[in-house]
Amino acid sequence: MSKAAITLMCLAPLPLTACGNTVRGFQKDGTETGLAVDNATHRVLKASAQ
């Protein structure tokens, strides 16, 4: 194998690490959004019960 092919094979997975961080970020944002909606729903229901 040539040095260029070995270098390419070593560098090819690097962009995938950025995808993993993006997916984790979307998961965290989705969880936080769900919790915020849940808290807002509880506040609205509590306010309407009074």
N, CA, C and O of each residue as an XYZ file, in Angstrom:
200
protein
N       0.836     -1.192      0.000
C       0.000      0.000      0.000
C       0.871      1.241      0.000
O       1.959      1.267      0.575
N       0.372      2.245     -0.647
C       1.135      3.492     -0.689
C       0.861      4.319      0.568
O      -0.133      4.105      1.263
N       1.734      5.238      0.838
C       1.567      6.105      2.010
C       0.297      6.943      1.898
O      -0.357      7.229      2.901
N      -0.047      7.334      0.676
C      -1.258      8.135      0.470
C      -2.503      7.330      0.822
O      -3.433      7.860      1.431
N      -2.528      6.060      0.444
C      -3.690      5.219      0.749
C      -3.811      4.993      2.250
O      -4.918      5.010      2.789
N      -2.701      4.784      2.924
C      -2.722      4.582      4.374
C      -3.176      5.860      5.074
O      -3.962      5.810      6.020
N      -2.685      6.990      4.613
C      -3.095      8.272      5.188
C      -4.583      8.502      4.990
O      -5.275      8.939      5.910
N      -5.070      8.215      3.810
C      -6.494      8.380      3.525
C      -7.341      7.481      4.415
O      -8.373      7.917      4.925
N      -6.925      6.241      4.609
C      -7.685      5.313      5.455
C      -7.661      5.752      6.914
O      -8.624      5.513      7.642
N      -6.591      6.380      7.348
C      -6.513      6.858      8.727
C      -7.345      8.120      8.940
O      -7.894      8.323     10.023
N      -7.442      8.961      7.929
C      -8.164     10.230      8.066
C      -9.649     10.127      7.730
O     -10.424     11.003      8.116
N     -10.058      9.088      7.025
C     -11.454      8.953      6.597
C     -12.450      8.929      7.766
O     -13.513      9.536      7.634
N     -12.179      8.273      8.891
C     -13.161      8.241      9.981
C     -13.308      9.552     10.764
O     -14.259      9.693     11.533
N     -12.406     10.499     10.592
C     -12.466     11.737     11.368
C     -13.782     12.506     11.225
O     -14.296     12.970     12.243
N     -14.359     12.670     10.042
C     -15.639     13.381      9.956
C     -16.767     12.681     10.722
O     -17.715     13.333     11.157
N     -16.671     11.386     10.885
C     -17.715     10.664     11.612
C     -17.734     11.024     13.088
O     -18.788     10.943     13.718
N     -16.606     11.418     13.658
C     -16.586     11.820     15.059
C     -17.396     13.092     15.262
O     -18.033     13.255     16.302
N     -17.384     13.975     14.309
C     -18.190     15.191     14.402
C     -19.677     14.850     14.340
O     -20.483     15.499     15.007
N     -20.049     13.857     13.559
C     -21.452     13.441     13.479
C     -21.932     12.910     14.821
O     -23.067     13.167     15.221
N     -21.088     12.182     15.509
C     -21.454     11.645     16.814
C     -21.742     12.748     17.803
O     -22.686     12.645     18.586
N     -20.947     13.802     17.784
C     -21.180     14.926     18.688
C     -22.474     15.645     18.334
O     -23.197     16.096     19.223
N     -22.769     15.754     17.053
C     -24.001     16.410     16.626
C     -25.222     15.614     17.074
O     -26.204     16.194     17.538
N     -25.169     14.313     16.942
C     -26.297     13.472     17.358
C     -26.503     13.582     18.858
O     -27.640     13.679     19.319
N     -25.417     13.569     19.628
C     -25.554     13.721     21.079
C     -26.154     15.080     21.433
O     -26.949     15.190     22.366
N     -25.772     16.103     20.690
C     -26.330     17.440     20.929
C     -27.816     17.497     20.641
O     -28.575     18.093     21.405
N     -28.245     16.877     19.534
C     -29.676     16.824     19.215
C     -30.436     16.054     20.289
O     -31.547     16.439     20.657
N     -29.857     14.987     20.788
C     -30.510     14.201     21.834
C     -30.670     15.038     23.100
O     -31.730     15.022     23.725
N     -29.644     15.753     23.471
C     -29.706     16.597     24.673
C     -30.745     17.699     24.488
O     -31.538     17.958     25.394
N     -30.748     18.352     23.321
C     -31.720     19.409     23.050
C     -33.143     18.869     23.079
O     -34.049     19.516     23.605
N     -33.336     17.689     22.517
C     -34.673     17.085     22.518
C     -35.142     16.766     23.922
O     -36.308     16.982     24.252
N     -34.253     16.258     24.746
C     -34.609     15.947     26.134
C     -34.964     17.213     26.900
O     -35.965     17.254     27.616
N     -34.140     18.244     26.747
C     -34.404     19.509     27.448
C     -35.703     20.156     26.971
O     -36.434     20.737     27.773
N     -35.995     20.062     25.679
C     -37.244     20.612     25.150
C     -38.441     19.871     25.728
O     -39.439     20.485     26.104
N     -38.335     18.544     25.797
C     -39.415     17.756     26.385
C     -39.662     18.121     27.836
O     -40.813     18.239     28.257
N     -38.606     18.299     28.601
C     -38.753     18.689     30.003
C     -39.364     20.081     30.134
O     -40.183     20.316     31.023
N     -38.976     21.001     29.262
C     -39.531     22.351     29.305
C     -41.026     22.343     28.981
O     -41.806     23.042     29.627
N     -41.420     21.562     27.993
C     -42.848     21.456     27.640
C     -43.621     20.821     28.784
O     -44.729     21.256     29.098
N     -43.059     19.808     29.403
C     -43.709     19.146     30.531
C     -43.895     20.118     31.702
O     -44.964     20.169     32.310
N     -42.859     20.879     32.009
C     -42.965     21.857     33.093
C     -43.999     22.932     32.778
O     -44.763     23.333     33.655
N     -44.028     23.395     31.546
C     -45.006     24.414     31.159
C     -46.422     23.867     31.245
O     -47.338     24.575     31.663
N     -46.606     22.617     30.853
C     -47.929     21.999     30.940
C     -48.396     21.904     32.393
O     -49.555     22.177     32.703
N     -47.492     21.522     33.261
C     -47.855     21.438     34.678
C     -48.215     22.814     35.248
O     -49.150     22.928     36.041
N     -47.481     23.855     34.852
C     -47.791     25.198     35.332
C     -49.154     25.665     34.830
O     -49.904     26.293     35.577
N     -49.484     25.367     33.576
C     -50.778     25.776     33.010
C     -51.905     25.033     33.715
O     -52.917     25.637     34.072
N     -51.741     23.735     33.917
C     -52.786     22.969     34.593
C     -52.965     23.426     36.033
O     -54.090     23.483     36.529
N     -51.885     23.748     36.698
C     -51.958     24.225     38.089
C     -52.646     25.574     38.148
O     -53.446     25.819     39.052
N     -52.349     26.461     37.195
C     -52.961     27.797     37.163
C     -54.456     27.713     36.852
O     -55.246     28.478     37.405
N     -54.843     26.802     35.983
C     -56.255     26.706     35.636
C     -57.073     26.024     36.728
O     -58.294     26.174     36.778
N     -56.402     25.274     37.603
C     -57.111     24.604     38.697
C     -57.434     25.568     39.829
O     -58.291     25.278     40.663
N     -56.760     26.708     39.866
C     -56.979     27.660     40.965
C     -58.145     28.532     40.723
O     -58.460     29.385     41.552
